Each structure stands twice: as C-alpha cells, then as structure tokens.
Amino acid sequence: PQNPEFAYWEGVGHWANGDKEGERRSYLRGLGADPQSVPLLINLGHNYLSDKNYQEALEAYQAVLALSPDEPVALYNSGLIYRALHKVPEEISSWRLYLEDNRLGTKSFRAVQRLNTYNDYSFRTYQVGPRKIILNQRALLDESLQENIRKEELAPLASILEQNGRLTLEVAVFVENDREAARQRAFEIKKMILNMSDSDIKRQVRLSWFDAPETIRLQDGTPTVELSEGLLLFGRLRPEQKKEISI
C-alpha cells in the first residue's frame, strides 16, 4: 500500500467513484513515500482545486513547478488560481510562463486573451491566412535578444509562407517618435523570415513602418491602450487565377 504508483492508481479509482476524500488520502499516502512524485502532486492539486481549496492546490502545483518548471498543467492551473484569488501580477506571470512553451490549443489562446485583458500584449494572436498563431511580440521587438530566439518566434511564419505561395504576409512595425527604428526592425524581421526558408518567398513579405504608437481598441471602438512599440501581422490570400480553356 505504500508504493507510490499503487497510491496513484488507487486515488484515480476513488476519483472515478466520486470519493474525493479517499482520493486525497491515497495521494497523500503516496507522497509520504515519495514527496517528489510529480503525477501524485498534480492529481493532488486537481483534487484540491475541484473543491476550491485554492491555497492547498497552489502549494501542490508550486511543488510540481519546483521539480519541473515548465510543466504546462501546473502553470495553467496556477494562473486560474491566481485569477480566482484576484492576484493579478501573479496571474500575468503564470500566463507568460505558460505561453513560453505552449502556443497551440484552446488553453493557449485563452491565456493570451487573459493577458491582453490586463493590457499586457507581450504575447499576441495573429491571423495569418487560414491559420491563427501566437507570437511573443516582446521578443520580436527587443533588439537586445539573441537572434536565434527571435528566429524561433518567426519560424512558423516562414513555414506558412512556404506551404502556400498565394499567401502574402503584411508586417507593420510601430515605434513612437522613431520612424527609422521602426523601418530597421521591419526589415530585420523580413530578413530573418527569408533566411529561414529554402524557397523564394521574398515577394510574399511586405513591410510598412510608422513613427506613431499603436492604438489598440476594444470591439466597441473605444481606445483601450497605446503601445509605444507594436507589431501587426496580416496574411492575405491572393485569388487563384484560372486559365480559360478553349474547346
């Protein structure tokens, strides 16, 4: 009975039968034998969270992150707990950490939406042709970062352009009161995208740059925030040209 794996599956069995107390006892017993069992800690966190025991759940997830800092479930659920506790700085930090390595799926897009709700646009969602992607805007605009970090962010764009020759990517860069800096960053982004592709996609990338801040508006049209530096990406599909067939 002290075997951690036995305790884990026993707890899962209690969960399946709706016995939350029995489930919790199993996980705690297993952790008594192996305090560093990530599966037991995660399920214990889930158990506490399901009963809205937020502090206990958070302690379990933080123990997971101490052992495995990029564990997505623990990062995401920590964000949910901080949200429920109205701890905004901690919630923002959790979403940022989660999005560093998780850019696909419903949870990732929800994390971006929650960040943007707090006027934090370090991560943004972009519609590029038929696909919706998440990019770290802060990383793309920060010239002090290593080029390989910025290239990693842009890699999905190069792949999308390679796969569809009819897709045109519009890159717009904003830098308040510095048009030349905006121009340089726009051309750097284009250069990095082109260097990552073996295909000739030069004509598929178009640039624009502005020395004004980017104004982000809510759906009702009212201004919500101005960014001194901003990046917008648009993907347009050119219409297919059909040749006439003579009979």
C-alpha positions in Angstrom: 0.0 0.0 0.0 2.9 2.4 0.5 4.0 2.0 -3.1 3.6 5.5 -4.8 2.3 4.0 -8.1 -0.3 1.9 -6.2 -1.4 5.0 -4.3 -1.7 7.0 -7.5 -4.0 4.5 -9.2 -5.9 3.9 -6.0 -6.6 7.6 -5.9 -7.7 7.6 -9.6 -10.1 4.8 -8.7 -11.5 6.8 -5.8 -11.9 9.8 -8.2 -13.8 7.7 -10.7 -16.2 6.7 -7.9 -16.7 10.3 -6.8 -14.9 9.8 -3.5 -12.8 12.9 -3.2 -11.7 12.3 0.4 -10.5 8.8 -0.4 -8.7 10.1 -3.5 -6.9 12.7 -1.4 -5.9 10.2 1.3 -4.4 8.0 -1.4 -2.3 10.8 -3.0 -1.1 12.0 0.4 -0.1 8.5 1.4 1.9 8.0 -1.8 3.6 11.4 -1.3 4.6 10.3 2.2 6.7 7.6 0.5 7.8 9.7 -2.5 7.4 13.5 -1.9 8.8 14.3 -5.3 6.3 12.3 -7.4 5.1 14.8 -10.0 2.0 12.7 -11.0 0.8 12.5 -7.4 1.4 16.2 -6.8 -0.5 17.1 -10.0 -3.5 15.0 -9.1 -3.5 16.2 -5.5 -3.6 19.8 -6.9 -6.5 18.8 -9.1 -8.3 17.3 -6.1 -7.9 20.5 -4.0 -8.8 22.7 -7.0 -12.0 20.8 -7.6 -13.1 21.7 -4.0 -11.9 25.3 -4.4 -9.3 24.8 -1.8 -7.1 27.3 -3.7 -4.2 27.7 -1.3 -3.7 23.9 -0.9 -4.0 23.4 -4.7 -1.5 26.2 -5.3 1.0 24.7 -2.9 0.7 21.3 -4.8 1.2 23.0 -8.2 4.2 25.1 -6.9 5.8 21.9 -5.6 5.4 20.4 -9.2 7.0 23.5 -10.7 9.9 23.3 -8.3 10.6 19.9 -9.7 9.5 20.5 -13.3 9.4 24.3 -14.1 7.8 24.0 -17.5 5.0 21.6 -16.5 2.1 23.0 -18.5 -0.8 21.8 -16.3 0.7 23.2 -13.2 1.5 26.6 -14.9 -2.0 26.9 -16.4 -3.9 25.9 -13.2 -1.7 28.2 -11.1 -2.9 31.0 -13.4 -6.5 30.0 -12.8 -6.0 30.0 -9.1 -4.4 33.4 -9.0 -7.3 34.7 -11.2 -9.8 33.3 -8.6 -7.8 35.0 -5.8 -7.6 38.3 -7.7 -3.8 38.2 -7.6 -3.2 40.0 -10.9 0.6 40.2 -11.1 1.0 36.5 -10.2 -1.7 35.6 -12.7 0.0 37.6 -15.5 3.3 35.9 -14.7 1.7 32.5 -14.9 0.2 33.1 -18.3 3.6 34.4 -19.6 5.4 31.4 -18.4 2.8 29.1 -19.8 2.9 30.7 -23.2 6.7 30.5 -23.5 6.4 26.8 -24.5 2.7 26.3 -25.2 1.2 28.0 -28.3 -1.4 25.5 -29.6 -4.8 24.7 -28.4 -7.7 26.3 -26.7 -5.9 26.9 -23.4 -3.1 28.8 -25.1 -5.5 31.2 -26.9 -7.4 31.7 -23.6 -4.1 32.6 -21.8 -3.4 35.2 -24.5 -6.9 36.7 -24.1 -6.5 36.9 -20.4 -3.1 38.6 -20.7 -4.4 41.1 -23.2 -7.4 41.8 -20.9 -4.8 43.3 -18.5 -3.3 45.4 -21.3 -0.3 43.1 -21.4 0.5 42.5 -25.1 3.8 40.6 -24.7 2.0 37.7 -26.4 -0.5 38.3 -29.2 -2.7 36.3 -31.5 -2.3 36.9 -35.3 -4.4 35.7 -38.2 -2.1 34.7 -41.0 -4.1 33.4 -43.9 -6.1 30.3 -42.8 -4.1 29.9 -39.5 -4.2 31.7 -36.2 -0.8 31.8 -34.4 0.6 33.1 -31.1 3.8 35.0 -31.1 5.9 36.7 -28.4 5.7 40.3 -29.6 8.1 41.5 -26.9 10.8 39.0 -28.2 10.4 40.2 -31.8 10.8 43.9 -30.9 13.6 43.5 -28.4 16.8 44.0 -30.3 18.9 43.0 -27.3 17.8 39.4 -27.5 19.9 36.8 -29.4 18.9 36.4 -33.0 18.2 32.6 -32.6 15.5 33.5 -30.0 13.8 35.8 -32.5 14.2 33.4 -35.3 12.4 30.7 -33.3 9.5 33.0 -32.9 9.4 33.7 -36.7 9.8 30.1 -37.8 6.1 29.3 -38.0 5.6 32.3 -40.4 8.3 31.0 -42.8 6.7 27.6 -42.8 3.2 29.0 -43.5 4.6 31.1 -46.5 6.5 28.1 -47.9 3.3 26.0 -47.8 1.2 28.5 -49.6 2.6 30.5 -52.5 -0.6 32.6 -52.7 -0.2 34.0 -49.2 1.1 37.5 -48.7 2.3 38.5 -45.2 2.0 42.1 -44.3 4.4 43.2 -41.5 3.7 46.6 -39.8 6.0 47.9 -37.1 5.3 50.9 -34.8 7.9 52.8 -32.8 6.7 56.0 -31.3 8.7 59.1 -32.5 11.3 56.9 -34.2 10.5 56.1 -37.8 14.0 54.9 -38.6 14.0 52.4 -35.8 10.6 51.1 -37.0 12.0 50.7 -40.5 15.0 48.8 -39.4 13.0 46.4 -37.3 10.6 45.7 -40.1 13.5 44.9 -42.5 15.2 42.7 -39.8 12.0 40.7 -39.4 11.7 40.2 -43.1 15.4 39.2 -43.4 15.1 36.6 -40.7 11.9 35.1 -42.3 13.6 34.9 -45.7 16.8 33.3 -44.2 14.8 30.5 -42.7 13.3 29.4 -45.9 14.8 27.4 -48.8 12.1 28.7 -51.1 11.8 32.1 -52.8 9.3 33.8 -50.6 10.7 37.3 -50.9 7.7 38.7 -52.8 5.4 37.3 -50.3 6.5 39.6 -47.4 5.5 43.2 -47.5 6.5 45.9 -45.0 5.3 49.1 -43.5 6.5 51.2 -40.6 5.2 54.1 -38.5 6.6 56.6 -36.0 3.3 56.7 -34.1 2.2 54.4 -31.2 0.0 51.5 -31.9 -3.5 52.2 -30.6 -5.5 49.1 -29.6 -9.2 49.5 -29.5 -12.0 47.4 -27.9 -14.7 45.9 -30.1 -17.0 48.8 -29.4 -14.3 51.1 -30.9 -13.2 52.9 -27.7 -9.4 53.2 -27.2 -8.0 50.9 -24.6 -4.2 51.3 -24.7 -1.4 52.8 -26.7 1.8 50.8 -27.2 5.0 52.8 -27.8 6.2 49.8 -29.8 3.9 47.4 -31.6 3.9 44.7 -34.3 1.0 43.8 -36.5 0.9 40.8 -38.9 -1.7 40.2 -41.6 -1.9 37.3 -44.0 -3.8 37.7 -47.3 -4.5 35.0 -49.8 -4.3 36.2 -53.4 -7.2 34.9 -55.6 -6.4 31.9 -57.8 -6.0 32.8 -61.4 -8.0 30.4 -63.6 -6.9 29.9 -67.2 -9.6 29.8 -69.9 -9.9 26.5 -71.6 -10.6 26.7 -75.3 -12.6 23.9 -76.9 
